Amino acid sequence: MQLLLSGVTNKREDIKLKRRVVVTGLGAITPLGNDINTFWDNISNGVSGIGLLTRLTDEFPAKVAAEVKDFQPEKYIDPKETKKMDRFTQYAIAASKLAMEDANLNINDENAHRVGVWIGSGIGGMETYEQQYKVYQEKGYRRVSPFFVPMLIPDMASGQVSIMLGAKGMNSCTVTACASGTNSIGDAFKVIQRGDADVMITGGAEAPITTMAVAGFSAARALSFNPDPETACRPFDKNRDGFIMGEGSGILVIEELEHALNRGAKIYAELVGYGATGDAHHITTPAPEGEGGARAMKMALDDANLSPEEISYINAHGTSTPYNDMFETMAIKSVFGDHAYKLAVSSTKSMTGHLLGAAGGVEAVISVLAIENQLVPPTINYSEADEACDLDYVPNKARELQVEAVLSNSLGFGGHNASIIFKKFSK
């Protein structure tokens, strides 16, 4: 044990050799818009993307959802190819192409092997599974699509993005429930930092507004049964009663600093820290007092070589469920001490809904834009304080703030905790 701990210590002290990683491109397909400008304009103005559940005809106790609107996959993908892809993969490709366009980065024979893809998804092609199982029941196995398995598996978002863009570097997918997007970004960050790639296309994608997904989360009583879209999602509010299902994709292009500078790329922010832990406690309930999440935040701070006082804003996991919001608040206070009460903490899920495996990707985009615009987005629908949630949740209205560093949290079923830190870039 002493030898193992010694090895870890020596590796941690080697911080000077870590390659710096910056964000050079952003892309998003969300319930609040299918381009970055529209998305940020809605986020910064406290607009809700939550409405009545329209896609499903079955009668569920959950009546509202955050659906992607006006998405046209043929704008990004050959119509023949879309038939071979689940909706979550289409979202990932669209967001990735938007991020690459934003980064003004072309992949060619010279750099393809140094550009990788790491996109997470919590449940992958649930819609495809439901549709093809119905085909099997009604018509037999011979009528099941030969593309069923490639459409279903969660790694296909990452795989198809690689194929569509020609990225031949490391290609992977992290599946850690609601932490999938943040874990994927953190894992991709480490790929560049250790020198295995110069560029990574990373984030999360999810399309969980399906019959069985809504049925399952309803049966687990994880969703809000409040039928009013204006009040159903209320993170940290005393009357919160569950999360709202969302969908979409959030993608970042992250890049080794010198590589970005050499090609004259716009730099949004620097990605400086990553922490990931396990609760080892329960399949759905967070560990008492959020101790696993607290360790992830502390690990990210240590990785970034930042003190708690250097964090300006926390984009919280903030699901609007009773336990998550209370335990995440406790975790923040345990890590940040007195500074916890000076921090801005908000849950943008109040506007986007909970995108499960894509949540961390979309919230990373928001975190970067908060630095870019020096503006902290609000927690909307906040009306009654909860004595167990007593931090500054930026209620209902965005706030201009000097944002130097942002920590973004994602906490998933199975006890998965992930935190990443973005910092204002300076040479």
C-alpha positions as a Python dict, from the first residue, in 0.01 Angstrom:
ca = {
    (1, 'M'): (0, 0, 0),
    (2, 'Q'): (283, 239, 81),
    (3, 'L'): (441, 177, -258),
    (4, 'L'): (109, 241, -432),
    (5, 'L'): (48, 566, -247),
    (6, 'S'): (402, 677, -313),
    (7, 'G'): (357, 621, -684),
    (8, 'V'): (37, 825, -687),
    (9, 'T'): (205, 1110, -501),
    (10, 'N'): (497, 1122, -742),
    (11, 'K'): (262, 1127, -1037),
    (12, 'R'): (56, 1411, -887),
    (13, 'E'): (371, 1615, -830),
    (14, 'D'): (449, 1590, -1200),
    (15, 'I'): (196, 1866, -1271),
    (16, 'K'): (445, 2079, -1467),
    (17, 'L'): (461, 1814, -1740),
    (18, 'K'): (85, 1815, -1804),
    (19, 'R'): (-13, 1960, -2141),
    (20, 'R'): (-257, 2250, -2121),
    (21, 'V'): (-599, 2195, -2278),
    (22, 'V'): (-831, 2466, -2409),
    (23, 'V'): (-1184, 2483, -2548),
    (24, 'T'): (-1196, 2601, -2908),
    (25, 'G'): (-1540, 2493, -3032),
    (26, 'L'): (-1895, 2456, -2900),
    (27, 'G'): (-2203, 2284, -3042),
    (28, 'A'): (-2545, 2209, -2898),
    (29, 'I'): (-2879, 2059, -2993),
    (30, 'T'): (-3114, 2135, -2704),
    (31, 'P'): (-3471, 2210, -2597),
    (32, 'L'): (-3366, 2578, -2597),
    (33, 'G'): (-3226, 2595, -2948),
    (34, 'N'): (-3020, 2411, -3206),
    (35, 'D'): (-2735, 2659, -3233),
    (36, 'I'): (-2509, 2818, -2973),
    (37, 'N'): (-2633, 3174, -3010),
    (38, 'T'): (-3001, 3086, -2973),
    (39, 'F'): (-2925, 2847, -2691),
    (40, 'W'): (-2720, 3096, -2489),
    (41, 'D'): (-2966, 3379, -2551),
    (42, 'N'): (-3245, 3166, -2402),
    (43, 'I'): (-3032, 3041, -2113),
    (44, 'S'): (-2914, 3389, -2019),
    (45, 'N'): (-3270, 3524, -2031),
    (46, 'G'): (-3415, 3250, -1813),
    (47, 'V'): (-3631, 3099, -2087),
    (48, 'S'): (-3772, 2754, -2020),
    (49, 'G'): (-3746, 2476, -2277),
    (50, 'I'): (-3994, 2264, -2082),
    (51, 'G'): (-4343, 2206, -2217),
    (52, 'L'): (-4621, 1950, -2232),
    (53, 'L'): (-4510, 1603, -2336),
    (54, 'T'): (-4617, 1577, -2700),
    (55, 'R'): (-4413, 1294, -2852),
    (56, 'L'): (-4573, 1006, -2659),
    (57, 'T'): (-4939, 911, -2674),
    (58, 'D'): (-4945, 681, -2371),
    (59, 'E'): (-5096, 811, -2049),
    (60, 'F'): (-4818, 878, -1799),
    (61, 'P'): (-4827, 1047, -1459),
    (62, 'A'): (-4542, 1267, -1588),
    (63, 'K'): (-4702, 1522, -1818),
    (64, 'V'): (-4415, 1751, -1918),
    (65, 'A'): (-4076, 1717, -2084),
    (66, 'A'): (-3801, 1923, -2243),
    (67, 'E'): (-3819, 1818, -2608),
    (68, 'V'): (-3585, 1928, -2886),
    (69, 'K'): (-3785, 2133, -3134),
    (70, 'D'): (-3748, 2191, -3509),
    (71, 'F'): (-3455, 1952, -3542),
    (72, 'Q'): (-3384, 1863, -3905),
    (73, 'P'): (-3128, 1581, -3921),
    (74, 'E'): (-3095, 1612, -4300),
    (75, 'K'): (-2918, 1947, -4245),
    (76, 'Y'): (-2626, 1751, -4101),
    (77, 'I'): (-2661, 1394, -4229),
    (78, 'D'): (-2744, 1226, -4559),
    (79, 'P'): (-3113, 1127, -4535),
    (80, 'K'): (-3025, 767, -4624),
    (81, 'E'): (-2786, 751, -4329),
    (82, 'T'): (-3033, 893, -4078),
    (83, 'K'): (-3242, 577, -4117),
    (84, 'K'): (-2949, 381, -3975),
    (85, 'M'): (-2918, 602, -3666),
    (86, 'D'): (-3112, 643, -3347),
    (87, 'R'): (-3215, 995, -3256),
    (88, 'F'): (-2939, 1030, -2993),
    (89, 'T'): (-2673, 965, -3258),
    (90, 'Q'): (-2829, 1222, -3491),
    (91, 'Y'): (-2814, 1480, -3212),
    (92, 'A'): (-2447, 1397, -3147),
    (93, 'I'): (-2348, 1430, -3512),
    (94, 'A'): (-2528, 1762, -3550),
    (95, 'A'): (-2376, 1909, -3233),
    (96, 'S'): (-2030, 1779, -3327),
    (97, 'K'): (-2045, 1931, -3675),
    (98, 'L'): (-2155, 2262, -3522),
    (99, 'A'): (-1868, 2248, -3272),
    (100, 'M'): (-1612, 2171, -3542),
    (101, 'E'): (-1745, 2456, -3756),
    (102, 'D'): (-1722, 2685, -3454),
    (103, 'A'): (-1363, 2572, -3395),
    (104, 'N'): (-1282, 2632, -3764),
    (105, 'L'): (-1098, 2301, -3762),
    (106, 'N'): (-1065, 2070, -4061),
    (107, 'I'): (-964, 1707, -4034),
    (108, 'N'): (-733, 1582, -4309),
    (109, 'D'): (-483, 1305, -4376),
    (110, 'E'): (-214, 1488, -4184),
    (111, 'N'): (-398, 1536, -3857),
    (112, 'A'): (-675, 1270, -3854),
    (113, 'H'): (-480, 1030, -3633),
    (114, 'R'): (-435, 1304, -3371),
    (115, 'V'): (-806, 1395, -3351),
    (116, 'G'): (-1020, 1174, -3130),
    (117, 'V'): (-1384, 1143, -3023),
    (118, 'W'): (-1522, 1068, -2676),
    (119, 'I'): (-1899, 1108, -2646),
    (120, 'G'): (-2102, 956, -2363),
    (121, 'S'): (-2462, 841, -2344),
    (122, 'G'): (-2656, 705, -2050),
    (123, 'I'): (-2906, 476, -2224),
    (124, 'G'): (-2824, 500, -2595),
    (125, 'G'): (-3081, 394, -2852),
    (126, 'M'): (-3381, 327, -2630),
    (127, 'E'): (-3621, 448, -2901),
    (128, 'T'): (-3472, 205, -3152),
    (129, 'Y'): (-3499, -82, -2904),
    (130, 'E'): (-3868, -15, -2846),
    (131, 'Q'): (-3949, 19, -3215),
    (132, 'Q'): (-3762, -293, -3321),
    (133, 'Y'): (-3900, -505, -3038),
    (134, 'K'): (-4247, -415, -3158),
    (135, 'V'): (-4147, -524, -3510),
    (136, 'Y'): (-4015, -852, -3371),
    (137, 'Q'): (-4335, -920, -3178),
    (138, 'E'): (-4561, -844, -3473),
    (139, 'K'): (-4357, -978, -3768),
    (140, 'G'): (-4080, -1202, -3636),
    (141, 'Y'): (-3702, -1177, -3627),
    (142, 'R'): (-3655, -1168, -4005),
    (143, 'R'): (-3813, -821, -4014),
    (144, 'V'): (-3589, -676, -3744),
    (145, 'S'): (-3354, -417, -3895),
    (146, 'P'): (-2999, -536, -3966),
    (147, 'F'): (-2895, -199, -3822),
    (148, 'F'): (-3073, -266, -3492),
    (149, 'V'): (-2761, -331, -3283),
    (150, 'P'): (-2548, -50, -3433),
    (151, 'M'): (-2839, 189, -3377),
    (152, 'L'): (-2888, 76, -3018),
    (153, 'I'): (-2544, 69, -2857),
    (154, 'P'): (-2442, 385, -2665),
    (155, 'D'): (-2097, 409, -2824),
    (156, 'M'): (-2244, 461, -3170),
    (157, 'A'): (-2275, 837, -3124),
    (158, 'S'): (-1899, 853, -3082),
    (159, 'G'): (-1844, 598, -3357),
    (160, 'Q'): (-2063, 774, -3613),
    (161, 'V'): (-1912, 1115, -3533),
    (162, 'S'): (-1569, 965, -3597),
    (163, 'I'): (-1686, 821, -3928),
    (164, 'M'): (-1867, 1136, -4041),
    (165, 'L'): (-1577, 1367, -3956),
    (166, 'G'): (-1287, 1136, -4034),
    (167, 'A'): (-1137, 1151, -3684),
    (168, 'K'): (-901, 853, -3647),
    (169, 'G'): (-763, 916, -3299),
    (170, 'M'): (-887, 759, -2977),
    (171, 'N'): (-1258, 683, -3000),
    (172, 'S'): (-1453, 601, -2686),
    (173, 'C'): (-1778, 635, -2494),
    (174, 'T'): (-1832, 662, -2120),
    (175, 'V'): (-2157, 518, -1985),
    (176, 'T'): (-2206, 639, -1629),
    (177, 'A'): (-2576, 730, -1630),
    (178, 'C'): (-2627, 1102, -1568),
    (179, 'A'): (-2252, 1156, -1526),
    (180, 'S'): (-2172, 1022, -1876),
    (181, 'G'): (-2121, 1359, -2047),
    (182, 'T'): (-1898, 1504, -1777),
    (183, 'N'): (-1698, 1183, -1741),
    (184, 'S'): (-1649, 1179, -2119),
    (185, 'I'): (-1516, 1535, -2122),
    (186, 'G'): (-1288, 1461, -1829),
    (187, 'D'): (-1161, 1140, -1986),
    (188, 'A'): (-1100, 1318, -2319),
    (189, 'F'): (-917, 1595, -2131),
    (190, 'K'): (-677, 1336, -1991),
    (191, 'V'): (-618, 1188, -2338),
    (192, 'I'): (-483, 1523, -2458),
    (193, 'Q'): (-305, 1600, -2134),
    (194, 'R'): (-100, 1282, -2151),
    (195, 'G'): (-18, 1336, -2518),
    (196, 'D'): (-229, 1070, -2690),
    (197, 'A'): (-418, 1326, -2904),
    (198, 'D'): (-403, 1694, -2994),
    (199, 'V'): (-779, 1743, -3035),
    (200, 'M'): (-1082, 1567, -2888),
    (201, 'I'): (-1447, 1607, -2986),
    (202, 'T'): (-1630, 1535, -2663),
    (203, 'G'): (-1952, 1564, -2466),
    (204, 'G'): (-2277, 1371, -2439),
    (205, 'A'): (-2589, 1278, -2635),
    (206, 'E'): (-2925, 1141, -2527),
    (207, 'A'): (-3276, 1086, -2664),
    (208, 'P'): (-3465, 934, -2369),
    (209, 'I'): (-3815, 1071, -2429),
    (210, 'T'): (-3948, 727, -2515),
    (211, 'T'): (-4228, 510, -2384),
    (212, 'M'): (-4019, 275, -2170),
    (213, 'A'): (-3777, 539, -2043),
    (214, 'V'): (-4060, 764, -1925),
    (215, 'A'): (-4245, 460, -1788),
    (216, 'G'): (-3938, 342, -1598),
    (217, 'F'): (-3851, 677, -1445),
    (218, 'S'): (-4219, 733, -1361),
    (219, 'A'): (-4239, 395, -1187),
    (220, 'A'): (-3926, 486, -990),
    (221, 'R'): (-4097, 815, -895),
    (222, 'A'): (-3789, 1004, -1012),
    (223, 'L'): (-3987, 1232, -1244),
    (224, 'S'): (-4200, 1526, -1139),
    (225, 'F'): (-4572, 1457, -1174),
    (226, 'N'): (-4650, 1829, -1166),
    (227, 'P'): (-4847, 1893, -1489),
    (228, 'D'): (-4757, 2262, -1508),
    (229, 'P'): (-4454, 2326, -1735),
    (230, 'E'): (-4396, 2660, -1562),
    (231, 'T'): (-4340, 2511, -1217),
    (232, 'A'): (-4261, 2141, -1262),
    (233, 'C'): (-3882, 2179, -1259),
    (234, 'R'): (-3770, 2381, -956),
    (235, 'P'): (-3421, 2283, -838),
    (236, 'F'): (-3337, 2364, -475),
    (237, 'D'): (-3691, 2494, -416),
    (238, 'K'): (-3874, 2357, -112),
    (239, 'N'): (-4158, 2223, -332),
    (240, 'R'): (-3945, 2030, -582),
    (241, 'D'): (-4076, 1681, -649),
    (242, 'G'): (-3869, 1525, -928),
    (243, 'F'): (-3680, 1590, -1249),
    (244, 'I'): (-3805, 1668, -1599),
    (245, 'M'): (-3684, 1449, -1885),
    (246, 'G'): (-3483, 1633, -2148),
    (247, 'E'): (-3295, 1540, -2465),
    (248, 'G'): (-3024, 1664, -2697),
    (249, 'S'): (-2647, 1688, -2719),
    (250, 'G'): (-2372, 1919, -2599),
    (251, 'I'): (-2028, 1892, -2762),
    (252, 'L'): (-1696, 2065, -2704),
    (253, 'V'): (-1385, 2071, -2919),
    (254, 'I'): (-1095, 2064, -2676),
    (255, 'E'): (-741, 2110, -2792),
    (256, 'E'): (-382, 2113, -2673),
    (257, 'L'): (-285, 2476, -2615),
    (258, 'E'): (11, 2505, -2853),
    (259, 'H'): (-184, 2326, -3125),
    (260, 'A'): (-466, 2581, -3086),
    (261, 'L'): (-230, 2880, -3079),
    (262, 'N'): (-37, 2761, -3383),
    (263, 'R'): (-350, 2755, -3598),
    (264, 'G'): (-484, 3083, -3458),
    (265, 'A'): (-791, 2929, -3297),
    (266, 'K'): (-1033, 3124, -3083),
    (267, 'I'): (-997, 3008, -2723),
    (268, 'Y'): (-1310, 3017, -2508),
    (269, 'A'): (-1160, 2890, -2185),
    (270, 'E'): (-908, 2646, -2041),
    (271, 'L'): (-1010, 2305, -1908),
    (272, 'V'): (-799, 2261, -1596),
    (273, 'G'): (-945, 2000, -1361),
    (274, 'Y'): (-1129, 1668, -1348),
    (275, 'G'): (-1245, 1455, -1059),
    (276, 'A'): (-1439, 1126, -1065),
    (277, 'T'): (-1545, 910, -773),
    (278, 'G'): (-1787, 635, -672),
    (279, 'D'): (-2030, 639, -379),
    (280, 'A'): (-2027, 263, -316),
    (281, 'H'): (-2362, 323, -147),
    (282, 'H'): (-2687, 275, -343),
    (283, 'I'): (-2804, 230, -702),
    (284, 'T'): (-3010, 551, -709),
    (285, 'T'): (-2974, 745, -383),
    (286, 'P'): (-2661, 961, -334),
    (287, 'A'): (-2428, 879, -47),
    (288, 'P'): (-2516, 1051, 284),
    (289, 'E'): (-2427, 1420, 284),
    (290, 'G'): (-2309, 1384, -75),
    (291, 'E'): (-1968, 1265, 35),
    (292, 'G'): (-1891, 1102, -303),
    (293, 'G'): (-1974, 1420, -490),
    (294, 'A'): (-1764, 1617, -242),
    (295, 'R'): (-1464, 1396, -314),
    (296, 'A'): (-1509, 1448, -690),
    (297, 'M'): (-1513, 1825, -645),
    (298, 'K'): (-1207, 1813, -420),
    (299, 'M'): (-1027, 1591, -672),
    (300, 'A'): (-1106, 1836, -954),
    (301, 'L'): (-974, 2128, -749),
    (302, 'D'): (-654, 1937, -670),
    (303, 'D'): (-614, 1840, -1037),
    (304, 'A'): (-657, 2206, -1138),
    (305, 'N'): (-420, 2322, -863),
    (306, 'L'): (-689, 2569, -753),
    (307, 'S'): (-810, 2666, -408),
    (308, 'P'): (-1186, 2658, -335),
    (309, 'E'): (-1183, 3039, -315),
    (310, 'E'): (-1079, 3060, -681),
    (311, 'I'): (-1408, 2912, -805),
    (312, 'S'): (-1660, 3181, -904),
    (313, 'Y'): (-1957, 2970, -1011),
    (314, 'I'): (-2081, 2614, -978),
    (315, 'N'): (-2309, 2472, -1244),
    (316, 'A'): (-2480, 2225, -1014),
    (317, 'H'): (-2619, 1885, -1102),
    (318, 'G'): (-2936, 2025, -945),
    (319, 'T'): (-3195, 1776, -1066),
    (320, 'S'): (-3495, 1912, -871),
    (321, 'T'): (-3522, 1587, -674),
    (322, 'P'): (-3542, 1600, -293),
    (323, 'Y'): (-3227, 1402, -213),
    (324, 'N'): (-2997, 1521, -492),
    (325, 'D'): (-3039, 1891, -427),
    (326, 'M'): (-3001, 1855, -51),
    (327, 'F'): (-2696, 1628, -66),
    (328, 'E'): (-2527, 1830, -341),
    (329, 'T'): (-2572, 2141, -127),
    (330, 'M'): (-2414, 1960, 168),
    (331, 'A'): (-2127, 1842, -53),
    (332, 'I'): (-2058, 2195, -177),
    (333, 'K'): (-2050, 2326, 180),
    (334, 'S'): (-1815, 2049, 291),
    (335, 'V'): (-1566, 2130, 13),
    (336, 'F'): (-1593, 2509, -1),
    (337, 'G'): (-1655, 2593, 365),
    (338, 'D'): (-1741, 2959, 418),
    (339, 'H'): (-1675, 3030, 51),
    (340, 'A'): (-1981, 2818, -35),
    (341, 'Y'): (-2199, 3111, 71),
    (342, 'K'): (-2007, 3351, -154),
    (343, 'L'): (-2034, 3131, -463),
    (344, 'A'): (-2298, 3157, -732),
    (345, 'V'): (-2461, 2814, -769),
    (346, 'S'): (-2730, 2749, -1028),
    (347, 'S'): (-2907, 2461, -1194),
    (348, 'T'): (-2967, 2518, -1562),
    (349, 'K'): (-3176, 2199, -1565),
    (350, 'S'): (-3454, 2432, -1453),
    (351, 'M'): (-3455, 2546, -1818),
    (352, 'T'): (-3321, 2249, -2017),
    (353, 'G'): (-3467, 1963, -1818),
    (354, 'H'): (-3242, 1671, -1731),
    (355, 'L'): (-3066, 1538, -2040),
    (356, 'L'): (-2930, 1233, -1854),
    (357, 'G'): (-2604, 1132, -2027),
    (358, 'A'): (-2605, 1453, -2232),
    (359, 'A'): (-2652, 1679, -1929),
    (360, 'G'): (-2281, 1715, -1858),
    (361, 'G'): (-2207, 1804, -2220),
    (362, 'V'): (-2474, 2073, -2238),
    (363, 'E'): (-2380, 2209, -1896),
    (364, 'A'): (-2012, 2221, -1995),
    (365, 'V'): (-2114, 2439, -2290),
    (366, 'I'): (-2305, 2663, -2049),
    (367, 'S'): (-2009, 2678, -1809),
    (368, 'V'): (-1774, 2787, -2088),
    (369, 'L'): (-2019, 3050, -2210),
    (370, 'A'): (-2059, 3182, -1855),
    (371, 'I'): (-1685, 3258, -1864),
    (372, 'E'): (-1701, 3395, -2218),
    (373, 'N'): (-1988, 3631, -2133),
    (374, 'Q'): (-1909, 3697, -1765),
    (375, 'L'): (-2268, 3606, -1686),
    (376, 'V'): (-2410, 3342, -1452),
    (377, 'P'): (-2735, 3181, -1571),
    (378, 'P'): (-3023, 3154, -1326),
    (379, 'T'): (-3214, 2878, -1152),
    (380, 'I'): (-3565, 2958, -1269),
    (381, 'N'): (-3894, 2860, -1102),
    (382, 'Y'): (-3738, 2926, -761),
    (383, 'S'): (-4003, 3058, -523),
    (384, 'E'): (-3974, 2908, -173),
    (385, 'A'): (-3647, 2853, 8),
    (386, 'D'): (-3568, 2515, 161),
    (387, 'E'): (-3382, 2530, 491),
    (388, 'A'): (-3171, 2233, 377),
    (389, 'C'): (-3069, 2421, 60),
    (390, 'D'): (-2934, 2754, 176),
    (391, 'L'): (-2680, 2866, -84),
    (392, 'D'): (-2703, 3139, -347),
    (393, 'Y'): (-2883, 2963, -633),
    (394, 'V'): (-2907, 3274, -856),
    (395, 'P'): (-3286, 3271, -838),
    (396, 'N'): (-3488, 3344, -1151),
    (397, 'K'): (-3262, 3602, -1315),
    (398, 'A'): (-2913, 3582, -1467),
    (399, 'R'): (-2639, 3779, -1296),
    (400, 'E'): (-2342, 3967, -1433),
    (401, 'L'): (-2038, 3845, -1242),
    (402, 'Q'): (-1662, 3830, -1273),
    (403, 'V'): (-1634, 3462, -1363),
    (404, 'E'): (-1277, 3337, -1338),
    (405, 'A'): (-1336, 2965, -1289),
    (406, 'V'): (-1643, 2738, -1312),
    (407, 'L'): (-1694, 2394, -1163),
    (408, 'S'): (-1960, 2173, -1323),
    (409, 'N'): (-2103, 1870, -1140),
    (410, 'S'): (-2274, 1556, -1268),
    (411, 'L'): (-2397, 1277, -1041),
    (412, 'G'): (-2535, 952, -1181),
    (413, 'F'): (-2731, 643, -1078),
    (414, 'G'): (-2491, 377, -961),
    (415, 'G'): (-2302, 627, -746),
    (416, 'H'): (-2106, 791, -1028),
    (417, 'N'): (-1976, 1141, -949),
    (418, 'A'): (-1789, 1367, -1190),
    (419, 'S'): (-1669, 1727, -1171),
    (420, 'I'): (-1479, 1937, -1425),
    (421, 'I'): (-1335, 2285, -1395),
    (422, 'F'): (-1302, 2550, -1664),
    (423, 'K'): (-1092, 2862, -1613),
    (424, 'K'): (-1065, 3193, -1791),
    (425, 'F'): (-778, 3156, -2036),
    (426, 'S'): (-457, 3347, -1995),
    (427, 'K'): (-121, 3274, -2152),
}
